[in-house]
Amino acid sequence: MSKVAKAAVGLMIVTILSKIIGFAREQVLSFVYGAGMYTDIYFATMNIPNVIFAAIGAALSTTFIPLYCDINANLGEKKSLKFTNNILTIVFIICILIAILGFIFTEPLLKIFAFGFEGERLAIGVKFTKILIFSVIFIGISNVLTAYLQVKNNFTIPGLISLPQNIIVIISIILSAKYGPYVLIWGTLIGISSQIIFQ
């Protein structure tokens, strides 16, 4: 089997494994919370940082790799690493600003993503969002690291980044059944940040 074929098979196995763990996370969440209020709030607040960063992530995925390759080919490894560091810094600053704005304007932001939330559901959703909005910082940095690893022909690690996150989230779901739903939200934030450490 060729090197490319082995890499393709390995990536396929990693992807399937990630999907299985992701499915297990959904099952554990359904078992602990069912189709209730906390499940609705959790999914709504989880979508906010992902959707907010989607535009930045798309721009990174389409521009970083060709620009990096061009700089590396013409100016060398040192300049391409400097370019990567500059991109990391820019993304970090943008994501901090987004997180701060999201923290300040949490309620109107949540109403856009979770139309119809009122009363207790809205109050809890606001508290959840104020915690999870900071995950946009980790998502941003993780996207840059993923692009960097891919340009270095490392596709296995980026393919596995959801594994530690999902494992941490599963543990936090189980613990939240005893210690309260905020354990789930903090566990999710830690899980998302674990992608950076893993990469």
C-alpha positions as CSV (number, residue, x, y, z in Angstrom):
1,M,0.0,0.0,0.0
2,S,1.4,3.4,-0.9
3,K,2.0,6.2,1.6
4,V,-0.9,8.2,0.2
5,A,-3.2,5.3,0.5
6,K,-2.1,4.6,4.1
7,A,-2.7,8.2,5.0
8,A,-6.2,8.1,3.4
9,V,-7.1,4.9,5.3
10,G,-5.8,6.4,8.5
11,L,-7.7,9.6,8.0
12,M,-10.9,7.6,7.2
13,I,-10.5,5.5,10.4
14,V,-9.9,8.7,12.5
15,T,-13.0,10.4,11.0
16,I,-15.2,7.4,11.7
17,L,-13.9,7.2,15.3
18,S,-14.6,10.9,15.8
19,K,-18.1,10.4,14.5
20,I,-18.7,7.5,16.8
21,I,-17.5,9.5,19.9
22,G,-19.6,12.4,18.7
23,F,-22.7,10.2,18.5
24,A,-21.9,8.8,22.0
25,R,-21.8,12.4,23.3
26,E,-25.3,13.0,21.8
27,Q,-26.7,9.8,23.3
28,V,-25.3,10.6,26.8
29,L,-26.7,14.1,26.6
30,S,-30.1,12.7,25.6
31,F,-30.0,10.1,28.4
32,V,-29.1,12.6,31.1
33,Y,-31.3,15.6,30.0
34,G,-33.7,14.2,27.5
35,A,-35.5,16.6,25.1
36,G,-35.9,19.2,27.8
37,M,-35.1,22.8,28.5
38,Y,-31.4,22.3,29.2
39,T,-30.8,20.4,26.0
40,D,-32.5,23.1,24.0
41,I,-30.4,25.8,25.7
42,Y,-27.2,23.8,25.4
43,F,-27.6,23.4,21.6
44,A,-28.6,27.0,21.1
45,T,-25.6,28.4,23.0
46,M,-23.2,25.9,21.4
47,N,-24.3,27.2,17.9
48,I,-23.5,30.8,18.7
49,P,-19.6,30.7,18.7
50,N,-19.5,28.2,15.8
51,V,-21.7,30.4,13.6
52,I,-20.0,33.6,14.6
53,F,-16.6,32.1,13.7
54,A,-17.8,30.4,10.5
55,A,-16.9,33.4,8.3
56,I,-13.4,33.8,9.8
57,G,-12.8,30.1,9.6
58,A,-13.8,29.9,5.9
59,A,-11.5,32.8,5.1
60,L,-8.6,31.1,7.0
61,S,-9.1,27.8,5.3
62,T,-9.1,29.3,1.8
63,T,-6.3,31.8,2.2
64,F,-3.9,30.6,4.8
65,I,-2.5,27.6,3.1
66,P,-1.8,29.1,-0.4
67,L,-0.3,32.2,1.2
68,Y,1.9,30.2,3.6
69,C,3.1,28.0,0.7
70,D,3.9,31.1,-1.4
71,I,5.9,32.7,1.4
72,N,7.7,29.5,2.3
73,A,8.7,28.9,-1.3
74,N,9.9,32.4,-2.0
75,L,11.1,33.7,1.3
76,G,11.9,30.6,3.4
77,E,10.7,28.8,6.5
78,K,11.6,31.6,8.9
79,K,9.3,34.1,7.1
80,S,6.5,31.6,6.8
81,L,6.6,31.0,10.5
82,K,6.5,34.7,11.1
83,F,3.5,34.9,8.8
84,T,1.8,32.1,10.9
85,N,2.5,33.9,14.1
86,N,1.1,37.2,12.7
87,I,-2.1,35.4,11.6
88,L,-2.4,33.8,15.1
89,T,-2.1,37.2,16.7
90,I,-4.6,38.8,14.4
91,V,-7.1,36.0,14.9
92,F,-6.6,36.1,18.7
93,I,-7.3,39.8,18.9
94,I,-10.4,39.6,16.6
95,C,-11.8,36.7,18.6
96,I,-11.2,38.5,21.9
97,L,-13.1,41.5,20.6
98,I,-15.9,39.2,19.4
99,A,-16.1,37.4,22.8
100,I,-16.2,40.8,24.7
101,L,-19.0,42.1,22.4
102,G,-20.8,38.8,22.8
103,F,-20.5,39.0,26.5
104,I,-21.8,42.5,26.6
105,F,-24.7,41.9,24.2
106,T,-25.5,38.4,25.2
107,E,-29.3,38.6,25.5
108,P,-30.0,40.2,22.1
109,L,-27.4,37.8,20.5
110,L,-29.1,34.8,22.1
111,K,-32.5,36.0,20.9
112,I,-31.2,35.9,17.3
113,F,-30.1,32.3,17.6
114,A,-32.8,31.1,19.9
115,F,-36.0,32.8,18.9
116,G,-38.8,32.3,21.4
117,F,-36.6,31.9,24.5
118,E,-38.4,33.6,27.4
119,G,-38.4,33.6,31.2
120,E,-36.2,31.0,32.9
121,R,-35.1,29.5,29.6
122,L,-33.8,32.9,28.4
123,A,-32.2,33.7,31.8
124,I,-30.3,30.4,31.8
125,G,-29.4,30.7,28.2
126,V,-27.8,34.1,28.8
127,K,-25.7,32.6,31.6
128,F,-24.7,29.7,29.4
129,T,-23.8,32.0,26.5
130,K,-21.7,34.3,28.7
131,I,-19.5,31.3,29.5
132,L,-19.4,29.7,26.0
133,I,-18.9,32.9,24.0
134,F,-15.2,32.8,25.1
135,S,-14.9,29.5,23.2
136,V,-14.6,31.6,20.0
137,I,-11.1,32.4,21.1
138,F,-10.1,28.8,21.3
139,I,-12.0,27.9,18.0
140,G,-10.1,30.7,16.2
141,I,-6.6,29.6,17.4
142,S,-7.5,26.0,16.7
143,N,-8.5,26.8,13.1
144,V,-5.1,28.4,12.5
145,L,-3.3,25.5,14.0
146,T,-5.3,23.1,11.9
147,A,-4.4,24.9,8.7
148,Y,-0.7,25.0,9.7
149,L,-0.7,21.2,10.4
150,Q,-2.4,20.5,7.1
151,V,0.1,22.6,5.2
152,K,2.7,20.4,6.8
153,N,0.9,17.3,5.5
154,N,-0.3,16.3,9.0
155,F,-4.0,15.4,8.6
156,T,-4.3,12.9,11.4
157,I,-4.1,15.3,14.3
158,P,-6.6,17.8,12.9
159,G,-8.9,14.8,12.3
160,L,-8.6,13.7,15.9
161,I,-9.1,17.1,17.6
162,S,-12.8,16.4,18.3
163,L,-11.9,13.3,20.3
164,P,-10.5,14.9,23.5
165,Q,-13.3,17.5,23.3
166,N,-16.1,15.0,23.1
167,I,-14.6,12.8,25.8
168,I,-14.4,15.9,28.1
169,V,-17.9,16.9,27.2
170,I,-19.2,13.3,27.9
171,I,-17.5,13.4,31.3
172,S,-19.0,16.8,32.1
173,I,-22.5,15.7,31.1
174,I,-22.2,12.7,33.5
175,L,-20.9,15.0,36.3
176,S,-23.5,17.6,35.6
177,A,-26.2,15.1,36.5
178,K,-25.0,15.3,40.1
179,Y,-23.4,18.7,40.3
180,G,-25.7,20.8,38.1
181,P,-25.9,21.9,34.5
182,Y,-23.2,24.5,34.7
183,V,-20.7,21.7,34.9
184,L,-21.7,20.8,31.4
185,I,-21.1,24.3,30.1
186,W,-17.7,24.7,31.8
187,G,-16.8,21.2,30.6
188,T,-17.7,22.1,27.0
189,L,-15.5,25.2,27.2
190,I,-12.6,23.2,28.6
191,G,-13.3,20.6,25.9
192,I,-13.1,23.2,23.1
193,S,-9.8,24.6,24.6
194,S,-8.4,21.1,24.7
195,Q,-8.2,21.2,20.9
196,I,-5.3,23.7,21.1
197,I,-3.4,21.6,23.6
198,F,-3.9,18.5,21.5
199,Q,-2.7,20.2,18.3
